[in-house]
Amino acid sequence: MSSSNLKHLEKIKDSIDRSGTLTEEEKSDSVKRIEEWYREDMASGTFMKELSELSPIIKALLAELGLI
């Protein structure tokens, strides 16, 4: 995830934390879900990067699909 996306992630988490309408449980659950999505995004990006390194053809196919 780019540093720009990481900054957005932190802003979202801060906004959730400052929310006056969410309960503590809702805040905690929301942050957990965001962190889970972040980990999944990172894992997917790592997988795509490693897969693209197998061959130039695979890299071109992944790029054509918009995955890298």
Secondary structure, 3 states (H helix, E strand, C coil): CCHHHHHHHHHHHHHHHHCCCCCHHHHHHHHHHHHHHHHHHHHHHHHHHHHHCCCHHHHHHHHHCCCC
